[in-house]
């Protein structure tokens, strides 16, 4: 009876924890499903946060006795950092913040792997120290360190490129493919040695730290050759890496929810990466090893040469043409995000709808340097979901459109991607805005986009440049429409 009484609380804790794990896994799956639709994405994100909270609480219940000060301290520090980021980070900075958060996830997995090793007792090889997992557990720990470390430094480089703290153009090291191969194989070989051959805690610890340092370098050398135009793909891929690292860490510490949630993130990240590659008509291998935009191509599409025949217009003239248009399509881009012009866009659209115009929004999959960036901005301005159209849904209909308003988009509307084989953008699907009767392109200048190539749309005979800050220009257009 004494034995039963002593074991019953722990058994109850175990049952409660497993029930919590099961519920949180179901919540994670439902959250992923809801994130697949614009209307339910916000609730899906909230559901995922609740699922993670439940998983953490269940883990504490399973442990039975915990040190509360470390946990409370972590919650306070993490919550404060998250609150500050949520308040301070602008929507235009969201792509680089996502990249940075991916990196933090990878670094956390690396720390979990190292902490697991240093908590082990006994002697012998790493495989022998992993009492339950054996050599499988040892190699899983090594892979956790490799994937987590690559994710961290790769994400830091992506953050620096997206935030323009370093050049967005590719940095091509001599013999970079061979170097990357060595930096990948060497940590794997060291890991095998630690699992089967190297003995003693100090020596194994040195090997594991060397693995982390080498893969830190690998994360840098993998991402620096990738140009700014391919950053949406890189963000998706690094997001997948962070999920894979979390799943490996879950195996290492025997946390089933971490395995499931990490696997969901890893799988969804890979699917999104494939979607992004398809949207840009590029293979993943081409993105990772091609050095996109490495050499300025000759000719107009490649980024050289002066613009010829560019015409401009003013807000009053734009308002006059918009007032008579029946079919209008708005194409948002990163410039709209920078100017925080989404609410002005919505106000202009409301006025035009009152005048009888049909308004639609054409959103390119990689507009705004991150998948879904434009959708979030437009949703923030309460743009009706049914007015949002993906590129494939609307591209063939531009020929029937009276006016297209390109607001801050550049590379995603560049006709050179379809015609100029010398352009680095060649083959990337773009919006067929030049097929419309009239196109107004709103930009501050004739400067190139993130891919650093010339936009031949500016020279099209039916295109008119409207120079200036997007929000201020739209406010002038709105004023003119109201006075009409």
Secondary structure, 3 states (H helix, E strand, C coil): CHHHHHHHHHHHHHHHHHHHHHHHHHHHHHHHHHHCCCCCHHHHHHHHHHHHHHHHHHHHHHHCCCCHHHHHHHHHHHHHHHHHHHHHCCHHHHHHHHHHHHHHHHHHHHHHHHHHHHCCCCCCCHHHHCCCCHHHHHHHHHHHHHHHHHHHHHHHHHHHHHCCCCCCCCCCCCCHHHHHHHHHHHHHHHHHHHHHCCCCHHHHHHHHHHHHHHHHHHHHHHHCCCCHHHHHHHHHHHHHHHHHHHHHHHHHHCCHHHHHHHHHHHHHHHHHHHHHHHHCCCCHHHHHHCCCCCCCECCCCCECCCCCCCCECCHHHHHHHHHHCCEEEEEECHHHHHHCCHHHHHHHHHHHHHCCCEEEEEECCCHHHCCCHHHHHHHHCCCCHHHEEEHHHHHHHHHHCCEEEEECCCHHHCCHHHHCCCCCCCCCCCCCHHHCCEEEEEECCCCCCCCCCCCHHHHCCCEEEEECCHHHHHHHHHHHHHHC
